[in-house]
Amino acid sequence: MTDPITRWRLILGGGDADGTGVSSTELSVDDAARDRVLGEVYDAPRRGAGLGGSAPRVARWLGDIRQYFPATVVRVMQGDAMDRLGLRQLLLEPEMMAAVTPDIHLATTLLELKSAMDDVTRETARQVVRAVTDELEKRLRDATVQAVSGAIDRSARTRRPRPADIDWNRTIAANLKHYQPEYRTVVPERLVGYARRRSHVERDIILCIDQSGSMAESVVFSSVFGAVLASLRSVRTRLVVFDTSIVDLTDDLDDPVDVLFGVQLGGGTDINGALAYCQSQITRPADTVLVLISDLYEGGIAEEMLERAHAVVESGATMVALLALSDSGAPSYDSGHAAALASIGVPAFACTPDLFPDMMAAAIERRDITEWASANDIVTAHER
């Protein structure tokens, strides 16, 4: 294991003023290799070295960082190399993408670059993105199916059942406090019925996703959740992405990779226009959940956006504004618009992917989303 002084030497780069007193010749073979791969990124401007424009050289570097650093550090170094050394251009080469470690940050980079790819490179990029979405779906599917299906079941249960539909086990459990010892019986003041058999869609879910560049991670997670929700017969899921234009990707929901390659990250933002389209798709307000996923930096008409959101709420639909759907910490967002939405009954907050299934369950059951957020230690725009 590398000692603390040597670690500082690797971090500071070995310059005259680093203060460690450890020269390059004193490094072990492995630490010297670590120093070299770090220097090719972080010391490139000073040393005039760097990775250059050679794809084989970059491929070797990517292999080296995986050998000498843990996965979490690899992801950071890949991102820094893309930003500092222009590796985005090199990633357009198929042999490069075969060498990188797939993660959500790489997936978002490839999605930003897809319009510049030729057919061969695009297919390689799709394979990398599919590896990321498959891993995310494996992580998130079970929790989403369980949470949403459970919420549908609970919301479908009736409290005024016909005699043939009474669930006697649940009814007795719910009325044990009304047990009459002298008669050795329970007085069923509250009847609980079996959940109605679902021969039709119980809920409509609309995911309205801002595809501006700052929302890239949220777009990836949303595509995975959209695919999972679309697989449930009890809900009808619609996925809409927007910048200054609006694209309905509902027909591609069975494959999140198709969704992502139908997204064009970047550009302006017209939330008002996107809400207008989503509003036109609401046919059963009381059974509809509209999730707007956006940082709320509106390039359209903000006043109309707020009026439209208010109309959605007044119609009886449930609307939630997620400022981000990602694991990347506190997002940047328009706090004024977030507070304004909260004031008209649209809770606004950032949500991690792991909490999203439970949030959807709360929305389906028409629970107070602000209370749900507070119970999960989420600070909403209303509380700021």
NORVENVEN-V510246 format. One record per residue. N is the residue number from 0. RES is the residue in one small letter. SS is DSSP state (alpha for helix, beta for strand, coil for the rest). Layout:
n-><N | N>
res-><RES | RES>
ss-><SS | SS>
//
This chain:
n-><0 | 1 | 2 | 3 | 4 | 5 | 6 | 7 | 8 | 9 | 10 | 11 | 12 | 13 | 14 | 15 | 16 | 17 | 18 | 19 | 20 | 21 | 22 | 23 | 24 | 25 | 26 | 27 | 28 | 29 | 30 | 31 | 32 | 33 | 34 | 35 | 36 | 37 | 38 | 39 | 40 | 41 | 42 | 43 | 44 | 45 | 46 | 47 | 48 | 49 | 50 | 51 | 52 | 53 | 54 | 55 | 56 | 57 | 58 | 59 | 60 | 61 | 62 | 63 | 64 | 65 | 66 | 67 | 68 | 69 | 70 | 71 | 72 | 73 | 74 | 75 | 76 | 77 | 78 | 79 | 80 | 81 | 82 | 83 | 84 | 85 | 86 | 87 | 88 | 89 | 90 | 91 | 92 | 93 | 94 | 95 | 96 | 97 | 98 | 99 | 100 | 101 | 102 | 103 | 104 | 105 | 106 | 107 | 108 | 109 | 110 | 111 | 112 | 113 | 114 | 115 | 116 | 117 | 118 | 119 | 120 | 121 | 122 | 123 | 124 | 125 | 126 | 127 | 128 | 129 | 130 | 131 | 132 | 133 | 134 | 135 | 136 | 137 | 138 | 139 | 140 | 141 | 142 | 143 | 144 | 145 | 146 | 147 | 148 | 149 | 150 | 151 | 152 | 153 | 154 | 155 | 156 | 157 | 158 | 159 | 160 | 161 | 162 | 163 | 164 | 165 | 166 | 167 | 168 | 169 | 170 | 171 | 172 | 173 | 174 | 175 | 176 | 177 | 178 | 179 | 180 | 181 | 182 | 183 | 184 | 185 | 186 | 187 | 188 | 189 | 190 | 191 | 192 | 193 | 194 | 195 | 196 | 197 | 198 | 199 | 200 | 201 | 202 | 203 | 204 | 205 | 206 | 207 | 208 | 209 | 210 | 211 | 212 | 213 | 214 | 215 | 216 | 217 | 218 | 219 | 220 | 221 | 222 | 223 | 224 | 225 | 226 | 227 | 228 | 229 | 230 | 231 | 232 | 233 | 234 | 235 | 236 | 237 | 238 | 239 | 240 | 241 | 242 | 243 | 244 | 245 | 246 | 247 | 248 | 249 | 250 | 251 | 252 | 253 | 254 | 255 | 256 | 257 | 258 | 259 | 260 | 261 | 262 | 263 | 264 | 265 | 266 | 267 | 268 | 269 | 270 | 271 | 272 | 273 | 274 | 275 | 276 | 277 | 278 | 279 | 280 | 281 | 282 | 283 | 284 | 285 | 286 | 287 | 288 | 289 | 290 | 291 | 292 | 293 | 294 | 295 | 296 | 297 | 298 | 299 | 300 | 301 | 302 | 303 | 304 | 305 | 306 | 307 | 308 | 309 | 310 | 311 | 312 | 313 | 314 | 315 | 316 | 317 | 318 | 319 | 320 | 321 | 322 | 323 | 324 | 325 | 326 | 327 | 328 | 329 | 330 | 331 | 332 | 333 | 334 | 335 | 336 | 337 | 338 | 339 | 340 | 341 | 342 | 343 | 344 | 345 | 346 | 347 | 348 | 349 | 350 | 351 | 352 | 353 | 354 | 355 | 356 | 357 | 358 | 359 | 360 | 361 | 362 | 363 | 364 | 365 | 366 | 367 | 368 | 369 | 370 | 371 | 372 | 373 | 374 | 375 | 376 | 377 | 378 | 379 | 380 | 381 | 382 | 383>
res-><m | t | d | p | i | t | r | w | r | l | i | l | g | g | g | d | a | d | g | t | g | v | s | s | t | e | l | s | v | d | d | a | a | r | d | r | v | l | g | e | v | y | d | a | p | r | r | g | a | g | l | g | g | s | a | p | r | v | a | r | w | l | g | d | i | r | q | y | f | p | a | t | v | v | r | v | m | q | g | d | a | m | d | r | l | g | l | r | q | l | l | l | e | p | e | m | m | a | a | v | t | p | d | i | h | l | a | t | t | l | l | e | l | k | s | a | m | d | d | v | t | r | e | t | a | r | q | v | v | r | a | v | t | d | e | l | e | k | r | l | r | d | a | t | v | q | a | v | s | g | a | i | d | r | s | a | r | t | r | r | p | r | p | a | d | i | d | w | n | r | t | i | a | a | n | l | k | h | y | q | p | e | y | r | t | v | v | p | e | r | l | v | g | y | a | r | r | r | s | h | v | e | r | d | i | i | l | c | i | d | q | s | g | s | m | a | e | s | v | v | f | s | s | v | f | g | a | v | l | a | s | l | r | s | v | r | t | r | l | v | v | f | d | t | s | i | v | d | l | t | d | d | l | d | d | p | v | d | v | l | f | g | v | q | l | g | g | g | t | d | i | n | g | a | l | a | y | c | q | s | q | i | t | r | p | a | d | t | v | l | v | l | i | s | d | l | y | e | g | g | i | a | e | e | m | l | e | r | a | h | a | v | v | e | s | g | a | t | m | v | a | l | l | a | l | s | d | s | g | a | p | s | y | d | s | g | h | a | a | a | l | a | s | i | g | v | p | a | f | a | c | t | p | d | l | f | p | d | m | m | a | a | a | i | e | r | r | d | i | t | e | w | a | s | a | n | d | i | v | t | a | h | e | r>
ss-><coil | coil | coil | alpha | alpha | alpha | alpha | alpha | alpha | alpha | alpha | alpha | coil | coil | coil | coil | coil | coil | coil | coil | coil | coil | coil | alpha | alpha | alpha | coil | coil | alpha | alpha | alpha | alpha | alpha | alpha | alpha | alpha | alpha | alpha | alpha | alpha | alpha | alpha | coil | alpha | alpha | alpha | alpha | coil | coil | coil | coil | coil | coil | coil | alpha | alpha | alpha | alpha | alpha | alpha | alpha | alpha | alpha | alpha | alpha | alpha | alpha | alpha | coil | coil | alpha | alpha | alpha | alpha | alpha | alpha | alpha | alpha | alpha | alpha | alpha | alpha | alpha | alpha | alpha | coil | alpha | alpha | alpha | alpha | coil | coil | coil | alpha | alpha | alpha | alpha | coil | coil | coil | coil | coil | coil | alpha | alpha | alpha | alpha | alpha | alpha | alpha | alpha | alpha | alpha | alpha | alpha | alpha | coil | coil | alpha | alpha | alpha | alpha | alpha | alpha | alpha | alpha | alpha | alpha | alpha | alpha | alpha | alpha | alpha | alpha | alpha | alpha | alpha | alpha | alpha | alpha | alpha | alpha | alpha | alpha | alpha | alpha | alpha | alpha | alpha | alpha | alpha | alpha | alpha | alpha | alpha | alpha | beta | coil | coil | coil | coil | coil | alpha | alpha | alpha | beta | coil | alpha | alpha | alpha | alpha | alpha | alpha | alpha | coil | alpha | alpha | alpha | beta | beta | coil | coil | coil | coil | beta | beta | coil | coil | coil | coil | coil | coil | beta | coil | beta | coil | coil | coil | coil | coil | coil | coil | beta | beta | beta | beta | beta | beta | beta | beta | coil | coil | alpha | alpha | alpha | alpha | alpha | alpha | alpha | alpha | alpha | alpha | alpha | alpha | alpha | alpha | alpha | alpha | alpha | alpha | coil | coil | coil | coil | beta | beta | beta | beta | beta | beta | beta | beta | coil | coil | coil | beta | beta | beta | coil | alpha | alpha | alpha | coil | coil | coil | alpha | alpha | alpha | alpha | alpha | coil | coil | coil | coil | coil | coil | coil | coil | coil | coil | alpha | alpha | alpha | alpha | alpha | alpha | alpha | alpha | alpha | alpha | coil | coil | coil | coil | alpha | alpha | alpha | beta | beta | beta | beta | beta | beta | coil | coil | coil | coil | coil | coil | coil | coil | alpha | alpha | alpha | alpha | alpha | alpha | alpha | alpha | alpha | alpha | alpha | alpha | alpha | coil | coil | coil | beta | beta | beta | beta | beta | beta | beta | beta | coil | coil | coil | coil | coil | coil | coil | coil | coil | alpha | alpha | alpha | alpha | alpha | alpha | alpha | alpha | alpha | coil | coil | coil | beta | beta | beta | beta | beta | coil | alpha | alpha | alpha | alpha | alpha | alpha | alpha | alpha | alpha | alpha | alpha | alpha | coil | coil | coil | coil | alpha | alpha | alpha | alpha | alpha | alpha | alpha | coil | coil | coil | coil | coil | alpha | alpha | alpha | coil>
//
